[in-house]
Structure formats: structure tokens, C-alpha cells
Amino acid sequence: MKPSLQVRLSQHLALTPQLQQSIRLLQLSTLELHQEVEQMLDQNPFLETEDEGAPAFEPMVERLSTTERVAERETERADTPTESSAEGGDDAPGMDSADFGTTERDDWENGTEREDFDGIRETPGKAGTNSEGEEFDPQDRNPTPASLQDHLRTQLLGMRLSPEDAAAVEVLIESLDGDGYLADSLEEIAQSLIGEDEDRREEVLERLSCALKWLQNLDPIGVGARDLPECLTLQLRLLPRSEAQMIAIMICKQHLELLARRDLKKLMAVTGADEDLVKQAQALITVLEPKPGRPFARAEANIIIPDVIVQKSGRNWKVVLNPDVMPKLRINDLYAQAIRQGRGAGTANGSHAGLSSRLQEARWFMKNIQQRFDTIQRVSQAIVERQKNFFTHGEIAMKPLVLREIADELGLHESTISRVTTAKYMATVFGTFELKYFFGSSLNTDAGGNASSTAVRALIKQLVAAENVLKPLSDSQLSKMLEEQGIQVARRTVAKYREALRIAPANLRKTM
């Protein structure tokens, strides 16, 4: 084989660290972004939060220059990274996570700040303490509501139980799951207590059985149940005694499956009750709480903070960034000025080079965060322009929309639009929705146009809400009704949309 030389021209994209960070920040959710910001605050001494109500930065000690302070902090962080992370970076003034603030975009570009060589405004640092010099925790304003376990322990304190019985009830309280059910059987709990001492098994089981009765008499009623039938039965036993109550207890213990299937005839046969009595028993069961621990669930865990807010602007709608999710960051002016003075004095040594790199890292981080929010706002505004009818008439007026349409309009890649619309939320007059909610496939209509799958699901929800509860609409009937309105939807598609809406089949929606 004869050797030869060839010249080949090719193009490739090199992902710089800054570009990689920009892409990564774009796909983070709000919670993940705040965690990323806190981590960067702990690692980079030039980055700090901005708190307008805090006192000014403390003056420097004459014997120790600012540059030496920064270098010393870098050395301490390198030597003890674990302690710095665990203690929240106490060596950096104004960098406590409790000082995490928010700002509008204008706050980054107000006229009171001074512009540095890289275009990032800088302001003097501020400490993270209140006027009395004590650290402030914003969580103190919103005390956490009592959990189910705390609620039960409070009641336990008012019961005159022996120390052994109280300890047994406490063990069972710790074994409850989030719904208020006993997560483990009494045998498993006893085994975990006695270990290899099998001689105490009977004694511990007897004490736990007695403790379970104490627990099941506490509020909320039904707590400590081992399954759904027991939970419902505990609640029914507190109702006034009646024939309907006895039938309801019988159904809960033995025939819940028949009740779920709305099989009235079989329920009448197995209980020996007439139709009216079975319906009365059903009415008693339907008002019970199947999850006693639900009222004590932490509501804040289900709260979604929107990234953008849609507001009415004349005849149009505009998108504004939610200031509550925007981190309020800045470069510490004193440390940055010390770096510039050292560079101007010609003391370019290894220490200054490392600190300059950290300063540039802080600047890039702030730029990438601002770019992230700018992209989210641009994409959100484009979505609002395409879905104007939704903000006036609701989901029934949603139009078909795919990622490519927004990508072509903004000159971005589809993958970028996908990152922006994932785990980002928009607050509207109809509620808070993920940005992906506004995208949907299209279905053909008799008029030659297209209907959004989101609008079809909303129409199915309306048809089911208006149906006769004695004769619920089947998937085939729903498909025919949609076809009468000019929307071509197959029965299997209707079933898929119905399941996505968490609507039960026709036989389970029928009222007995």
C-alpha cells in the first residue's frame, strides 16, 4: 500500500466550559438552580448575595490587605472544604444562604452601580446580619405546621399511660406512613425490638397490640389502620348505630370490590339488604377519609413557584419574570478592586492568577444565569403569542403547537426549547402550568383544520361532567359526539385521553 498525504477540511463545535455551564443552567428547575447558586456562593469568594437592608461591609484591618484576605480564604477553603460546606461558609461575609434574595432585571443595570472592565456591575459588599448583629432566617416567618406524628404525640402526653405503654405507642407512631397507615406489621415491629431474644416475643406482641388500640382511638380517626377496610371500619364505628351503619361495616370488611364496581345487585345479594339500604350504606362510606394522614401532609411540598407570570397588557398578554425565583447576586467590589490594583502594580504571581480566574468564573456564572432567564422569557412570550385564545377562553381554545415552531421563530434549536420548557412553570389566570403543557399534537377536523389534543381532552372533560350519572358515556359514545362536532378521534384515542385525565371508565362512573 502506497503512503500518501491528504488535506481535509472539517468543522466542529467546541463546547467551552462557559457554554457547558450555560446549557446546564438552562435545563435546571428553580429548586435545582437555587441549590447551584448556594453551592457557587460557598465555593467562590467573589460572589455574594445582595441584601439592601443589611449594613455596609466592615472596614478592612490595616495590617492585612484585601488581597491577602482573599488569598487566605482560598487557602482555608482548599484545606477544609468539608467544614466550609457544613458550616455554610461562615468565613465569607454576606454569603449565608439565608441572604438569598431576588431582583428584577433592572436591578442588575441600575445607575447607582459602577461598571467594571467586563461589563458586570459591582457594588460594595454587605453583611448578612440584621441591625442587632444576629443572623436572620427567613424561615422563621413561616413556621412549619405540625406533622401527623407531632399531632399524635401531643395527644399521647395527655393520656395516663405507663412508661412501657407510652413507649409502645411511640414506636407505632414512628411506624406510620404519610397516609396514617401502619407501614409494618406488629410481628415485624416486635422482631425489630427484641432482636434475637425470642423469649420476649409474646410479651412484646401483646403490649404492641394494646398500644395499637390506644393509637387507633386518637385523632384523626382511622390512623394506625393496617389496610383500607380497617381504616373505614374504624370511622364507621363512631357513627350512630343504625341498620345502614351495620351494612356499611359489612361492605367495608368483605365487599369493597363490589362497591368499587358499582355492582348493586351483588351487594344486595351478599348483604341481604334492599336497594334503599345499600344506597344509604354507600352514602355513609363515600364521606369517609381513606387517608387519615392527608390533612397533615406538608402543603409546601406540592407548591409550584412559577418562573414567569402572564399579565394583561391592553388587548394583549405579556410575560414578566417572577422576581421570587431570580437570584440576587453581585461581585464583591472590595475583592475585585484588590485584584485590579494587584494587576496594575505588576504583581502577577500565581496567587493573583488563581484569584483572577475565580473572579472571571463568578462573572460568567452571573452572565449565564441572566441569559437563562432571558431565554425563558423569550420562549414564554412566544408561547403566549401562539396561544392567545387560551388566556381568554381556557384550555378548550388551545391550538396545536410543536417545539419546532417556537425554535424557528426564535432562531434556537429544538433541544434548547425542550430544555427551557421542562420543569419551568407559567402563572396564568387559569392556574399555573408547565411550559410543556402549551404544546400538543394536532387532530384533523371536518373543516380541514387542526384541533389541539389539549383542547380535545378539555372537551372530553366537559362531556363527562355533563353526562347522565345513571347512564355514563362510553368511549365509543364520546368518540361519536366528538365526530359530530367535526373532530375525528378514534375510540382508543378517547380512552387514552380519558385515562390521562384520570377519569374512570363508564361502568365505574355509574351511580347505583
C-alpha positions in Angstrom: 0.0 0.0 0.0 1.5 3.3 -1.1 1.6 6.1 1.6 0.0 9.4 0.7 -0.8 12.8 2.2 -4.3 14.2 2.2 -5.7 17.6 3.2 -9.2 17.5 4.8 -11.3 20.5 5.8 -13.9 20.0 8.5 -15.9 22.0 11.0 -16.7 21.1 14.6 -18.2 22.8 17.6 -16.1 23.0 20.7 -18.1 23.4 24.0 -16.2 25.7 26.2 -16.7 25.4 30.0 -18.8 28.6 29.9 -21.1 27.2 27.2 -21.4 23.9 29.0 -22.4 25.8 32.2 -25.0 27.9 30.2 -26.6 24.7 28.8 -26.6 23.1 32.2 -28.2 26.1 34.0 -30.8 26.3 31.3 -32.2 22.9 32.0 -32.3 23.2 35.8 -35.5 23.6 37.6 -36.0 26.5 40.0 -35.1 24.4 43.1 -32.0 23.0 41.4 -30.9 26.5 40.3 -31.1 27.8 43.9 -29.0 24.8 45.0 -26.5 25.6 42.3 -26.3 29.2 43.4 -25.8 28.3 47.0 -23.0 25.9 46.1 -21.3 28.6 44.0 -21.7 31.1 46.8 -19.9 28.7 49.1 -17.1 28.0 46.6 -16.4 31.4 45.1 -15.4 34.2 47.4 -16.0 36.9 44.8 -19.7 36.1 44.5 -22.2 37.2 47.1 -25.9 37.8 47.6 -27.3 41.3 47.7 -29.4 42.4 50.7 -30.4 46.1 50.6 -31.4 46.1 54.2 -28.1 45.0 55.6 -25.3 47.2 57.0 -22.3 48.2 54.9 -19.3 45.9 54.6 -17.0 46.0 57.5 -13.7 48.1 57.1 -10.5 46.3 56.4 -7.8 45.8 59.0 -4.8 47.9 58.2 -2.3 45.2 58.9 -3.9 42.8 56.4 -4.6 43.8 52.8 -7.8 42.8 51.0 -5.8 40.7 48.5 -4.2 38.8 51.4 -7.6 38.2 52.9 -8.9 36.7 49.7 -5.8 34.5 49.3 -6.2 33.4 52.9 -9.8 32.5 52.4 -8.9 30.5 49.3 -6.3 28.6 51.3 -8.7 27.9 54.1 -11.3 26.6 51.6 -8.8 24.3 49.9 -7.6 22.9 53.3 -11.1 22.3 54.8 -13.7 22.0 52.1 -16.0 19.8 54.2 -16.1 22.2 57.1 -16.7 25.2 54.9 -19.6 23.4 53.2 -21.1 22.1 56.5 -20.9 25.5 58.2 -22.4 27.4 55.3 -19.2 29.3 54.5 -19.1 31.4 57.7 -15.7 32.8 56.6 -17.3 34.9 53.8 -19.3 38.0 54.9 -22.8 38.2 53.3 -22.6 34.7 51.8 -25.1 32.9 54.1 -27.8 31.0 52.3 -30.4 33.0 54.4 -29.4 36.1 52.5 -30.6 34.7 49.1 -32.6 37.4 47.5 -34.4 38.2 44.3 -34.4 41.0 41.8 -35.8 42.3 38.6 -33.5 42.6 35.6 -33.3 46.4 36.1 -31.7 45.7 39.5 -28.7 44.4 37.6 -28.4 47.5 35.5 -29.3 50.4 37.7 -27.4 53.7 37.5 -26.1 53.5 41.1 -23.7 50.7 40.3 -20.3 51.1 38.8 -19.3 49.2 35.7 -16.1 47.2 35.6 -13.9 46.1 32.7 -16.0 43.0 31.9 -19.4 44.7 31.9 -20.6 43.3 35.2 -21.7 45.9 37.7 -20.2 45.8 41.1 -21.3 47.2 44.4 -19.8 47.2 47.9 -20.4 44.1 49.9 -23.0 43.9 52.6 -23.1 41.7 55.6 -25.8 39.0 56.2 -27.0 40.1 59.6 -29.8 42.3 60.9 -29.5 45.6 62.8 -28.8 43.7 66.1 -26.0 41.7 64.6 -27.9 38.4 64.7 -28.3 36.2 61.7 -31.8 36.2 60.2 -33.5 33.1 59.0 -36.4 33.9 56.6 -38.0 30.5 57.5 -38.8 31.9 61.0 -41.6 33.9 59.4 -43.4 30.8 58.2 -43.4 28.2 61.0 -43.7 24.6 59.7 -47.2 23.1 60.5 -47.3 20.2 62.9 -46.8 16.8 61.3 -49.1 13.8 61.9 -46.5 12.3 64.3 -46.3 15.5 66.3 -50.1 15.8 66.5 -50.3 12.2 67.9 -47.5 12.8 70.4 -49.3 15.8 71.7 -52.4 13.7 72.4 -50.2 11.0 73.9 -48.9 13.4 76.5 -52.4 13.9 77.9 -53.0 10.1 78.3 -52.3 8.5 81.6 -50.3 5.5 80.3 -47.5 3.7 82.0 -44.0 4.4 80.6 -43.9 1.0 78.9 -47.3 1.5 77.1 -46.4 5.1 76.1 -43.1 3.8 74.7 -45.0 1.2 72.7 -47.5 3.8 71.3 -44.5 5.9 70.4 -42.9 3.0 68.4 -46.2 2.6 66.5 -46.4 6.3 65.8 -42.9 6.2 64.3 -44.0 3.3 62.1 -46.8 5.3 60.4 -46.6 6.2 56.7 -47.6 9.6 55.2 -51.2 8.4 54.9 -51.5 7.4 58.5 -51.4 3.7 57.9 -49.2 1.3 59.9 -46.3 0.6 57.5 -45.1 -2.6 59.1 -47.0 -5.5 60.7 -46.9 -5.9 64.5 -44.8 -9.0 64.1 -42.1 -7.1 62.1 -42.1 -4.3 64.7 -41.8 -6.8 67.5 -38.9 -8.6 65.8 -37.0 -5.3 65.3 -37.4 -4.6 69.1 -36.5 -8.0 70.6 -33.7 -8.9 68.1 -32.6 -12.5 68.9 -34.4 -12.7 72.3 -37.3 -14.9 71.2 -38.5 -15.4 74.8 -39.9 -11.9 74.9 -41.8 -12.2 71.6 -45.3 -12.9 73.1 -44.9 -10.2 75.7 -43.8 -7.5 73.2 -46.6 -8.6 70.8 -49.2 -8.3 73.5 -48.0 -4.9 74.5 -47.9 -3.6 70.9 -51.5 -5.0 70.3 -52.7 -3.0 73.3 -50.8 0.1 72.1 -52.4 -0.2 68.7 -55.8 0.1 70.3 -54.7 3.2 72.1 -53.3 4.6 68.9 -56.5 3.9 66.9 -58.5 5.9 69.4 -56.5 9.0 68.7 -57.4 11.8 66.3 -57.7 11.6 63.3 -59.9 8.6 63.4 -58.6 5.8 61.2 -55.0 6.4 62.0 -53.0 3.3 62.7 -55.1 1.1 60.4 -53.3 -1.7 58.6 -55.4 -1.6 55.4 -58.3 0.4 53.8 -61.1 -1.8 55.2 -59.9 -1.4 58.7 -59.4 2.4 58.3 -63.0 2.8 57.0 -64.4 0.5 59.7 -62.8 2.5 62.5 -64.5 5.6 61.2 -67.9 3.9 60.7 -67.9 2.6 64.3 -68.0 6.1 65.6 -71.2 6.9 63.7 -74.7 6.5 65.4 -75.7 2.8 65.3 -78.2 2.1 62.6 -79.0 -0.6 60.1 -77.3 1.3 57.3 -74.2 1.6 59.5 -74.0 -2.2 60.0 -74.4 -2.8 56.3 -71.7 -0.2 55.6 -69.3 -2.0 58.0 -70.1 -5.4 56.4 -69.4 -3.9 52.9 -66.1 -2.4 54.1 -64.9 -5.6 55.7 -65.8 -8.0 52.9 -67.2 -6.4 49.7 -65.3 -3.3 48.9 -64.5 -4.6 45.4 -68.2 -5.0 44.6 -68.8 -1.4 45.8 -65.9 -0.2 43.6 -67.5 -1.9 40.6 -70.9 -0.3 41.4 -72.4 -3.8 41.4 -75.7 -3.0 43.2 -77.4 -6.4 42.6 -74.5 -8.5 44.0 -74.2 -6.2 47.0 -77.9 -6.7 47.7 -77.4 -10.4 47.4 -74.4 -10.8 49.7 -75.7 -8.4 52.4 -79.3 -9.3 52.3 -80.3 -5.6 52.3 -82.7 -3.9 49.9 -81.7 -1.4 47.4 -82.5 1.7 49.5 -80.5 0.4 52.5 -77.4 -0.4 50.3 -77.6 3.1 48.9 -77.7 4.5 52.4 -74.6 2.5 53.3 -72.9 3.7 50.2 -73.6 7.3 51.2 -72.0 6.7 54.6 -68.9 5.2 53.1 -68.3 7.9 50.5 -67.9 10.6 53.1 -65.2 8.8 55.0 -61.5 9.7 54.7 -59.4 6.9 53.2 -56.1 8.6 54.1 -56.3 10.0 57.7 -52.8 11.5 57.4 -53.7 13.6 54.3 -54.6 16.8 56.3 -51.2 16.8 57.9 -49.2 16.4 54.6 -46.8 19.2 54.0 -48.6 21.5 51.6 -45.4 23.4 50.7 -44.1 20.2 49.1 -46.8 20.5 46.5 -46.5 24.2 45.9 -45.1 25.1 42.5 -43.4 28.5 42.2 -43.9 29.9 38.6 -40.8 31.1 36.7 -42.9 33.6 34.6 -46.2 35.4 35.1 -48.6 36.3 32.3 -50.2 39.7 32.7 -52.9 41.6 30.7 -51.4 44.4 28.7 -54.2 46.3 26.8 -55.6 43.8 24.4 -52.5 41.6 24.5 -50.7 39.5 27.1 -47.2 40.0 28.3 -44.8 37.7 30.1 -42.7 39.0 33.1 -40.2 37.1 35.1 -41.1 36.1 38.6 -38.8 38.1 40.9 -39.2 35.5 43.6 -37.1 32.9 41.7 -34.4 35.2 40.4 -31.2 35.1 42.5 -29.9 38.5 43.6 -26.2 38.2 43.0 -23.2 40.6 42.6 -19.5 40.7 42.6 -17.8 41.8 45.8 -16.3 45.2 44.9 -13.6 45.2 47.5 -12.1 41.9 46.5 -12.4 42.7 42.8 -10.8 46.1 43.3 -7.9 44.4 45.1 -7.3 42.1 42.2 -7.3 45.1 39.7 -4.8 47.0 42.0 -2.5 44.0 42.2 -2.6 43.5 38.4 -1.9 47.2 37.9 1.0 47.1 40.3 2.6 44.4 38.2 2.4 41.7 40.9 1.2 39.0 38.6 2.2 35.9 40.5 0.5 32.5 40.9 -1.8 33.7 43.7 -3.2 36.6 41.6 -3.6 34.4 38.6 -5.7 32.0 40.5 -7.8 34.7 42.1 -8.4 36.4 38.7 -9.7 33.1 37.4 -12.1 32.8 40.3 -13.3 36.4 39.6 -13.9 35.6 35.9 -15.7 32.4 37.0 -18.1 34.5 39.1 -18.7 36.9 36.2 -19.5 34.1 33.8 -21.9 32.5 36.3 -23.9 35.7 36.7 -24.0 36.2 32.9 -25.2 32.6 32.3 -27.9 33.0 35.0 -29.1 36.2 33.4 -29.1 34.5 29.9 -31.1 31.6 31.3 -33.9 33.9 32.5 -33.8 35.9 29.3 -34.2 32.7 27.2 -37.1 31.6 29.4 -38.8 34.9 29.0 -38.4 34.9 25.2 -39.7 31.4 24.9 -42.6 32.1 27.2 -43.6 35.2 25.3 -43.5 33.3 22.0 -45.8 30.6 23.5 -48.2 33.3 24.8 -48.4 34.9 21.3 -49.2 31.5 19.8 -51.8 30.6 22.4 -53.6 33.9 22.9 -57.0 32.3 22.9 -56.1 30.1 25.8 -55.6 33.1 28.1 -59.1 34.4 27.2 -61.2 31.2 26.8 -59.2 28.5 28.6 -57.9 25.1 27.5 -60.8 24.5 25.2 -59.3 27.1 22.9 -55.8 25.7 22.8 -54.1 25.5 19.4 -51.8 22.8 18.1 -48.2 23.7 18.8 -44.8 21.8 18.5 -41.3 22.7 19.6 -40.1 23.3 16.1 -42.5 26.3 15.6 -41.1 28.1 18.6 -37.5 27.1 17.7 -37.8 28.5 14.1 -39.4 31.7 15.4 -36.7 32.5 17.9 -33.8 31.1 15.9 -33.0 28.4 18.6 -32.6 24.7 18.4 -35.4 22.3 19.3 -33.3 20.9 22.1 -32.9 24.4 23.6 -36.7 24.8 23.6 -37.1 21.4 25.2 -34.7 22.3 28.0 -36.5 25.7 28.6 -40.0 24.1 28.7 -39.0 21.3 31.1 -39.7 21.9 34.8 -40.4 25.6 34.1 -43.8 27.0 35.1 -46.1 29.8 33.9 -48.7 31.5 36.1 -51.9 32.3 34.2 -55.4 33.4 35.1 -56.4 29.8 34.9 -53.7 28.4 37.1 -50.0 27.5 37.0 -48.9 25.2 34.1 -45.6 23.7 33.0 -44.5 25.3 29.7 -44.7 21.9 28.0 -48.5 22.0 28.7 -49.0 24.5 25.9 -47.5 22.1 23.3 -49.8 19.5 21.8 -50.3 17.4 18.7 -53.0 18.2 16.2 -56.1 16.2 15.2 -57.9 16.6 11.9 -61.3 18.2 11.7 -64.0 18.0 9.0 -63.4 21.7 8.2 -59.9 20.8 7.0 -58.2 22.5 10.0 -56.5 21.1 13.1 -57.5 20.8 16.7 -55.1 20.6 19.6 -55.1 17.4 21.7 -55.2 19.6 24.8 -58.5 21.2 23.6 -59.9 17.7 22.8 -59.1 16.5 26.3 -60.8 19.6 27.7 -63.9 18.8 25.6 -63.9 15.2 26.8 -63.8 16.5 30.4 -66.8 18.8 29.7 -68.8 16.0 28.1 -68.2 13.7 31.0 -69.1 16.4 33.5 -72.5 16.9 31.8 -73.3 13.3 31.3 -76.2 11.4 33.0 -74.8 9.7 36.1 -77.2 6.9 35.6 -76.1 6.3 32.1 -72.5 7.4 31.7 -71.0 7.9 28.3 -68.8 5.1 26.9 -65.6 5.8 25.0 -67.4 4.9 21.7 -70.2 7.4 22.5 -67.6 10.1 23.3 -65.9 9.4 20.0 -69.2 9.8 18.1 -70.0 13.0 20.0 -66.6 14.5 19.1 -67.1 13.4 15.5 -70.5 15.3 15.4 -68.5 18.4 16.4 -66.2 17.9 13.4 -63.3 16.3 15.4 -62.1 12.9 14.2 -60.9 10.9 17.2 -60.7 7.1 17.4 -62.2 5.3 20.4 -58.7 4.2 21.5 -57.5 7.8 21.4 -60.5 8.8 23.5 -59.7 6.1 26.1 -56.1 7.3 26.2 -57.1 10.9 26.8 -59.7 9.8 29.4 -57.1 7.9 31.3 -54.7 10.9 31.1 -57.4 13.0 32.7 -57.9 10.3 35.5 -61.5 9.8 34.5 -62.8 6.3 35.4 -64.4 4.1 32.8 -68.2 4.3 32.2 -69.0 1.3 34.4 -67.2 2.9 37.4 -68.8 6.3 36.9 -72.3 4.9 37.1 -74.2 5.9 40.2 -76.0 3.0 42.0 
